[in-house]
Amino acid sequence: MMMQTDNFALFTKEVKIGITLSKRLHFIRDKRLLQISLKKDGF
């Protein structure tokens, strides 16, 4: 039983880390896309 809770805690931690990373990646990609579209408009 103890092992299960431990694994679950680890799993939740990894999921949280994964979500944070994907959010960060999306933010970086959106920023890059925004810069590219601004360049096209001549800003």
Buried (B, 14 or more C-beta within 10 A) or exposed (E): EEEEEEEEEEEEEEEEEEEEEEEEEEEEEEEEEEEEEEEEEEE
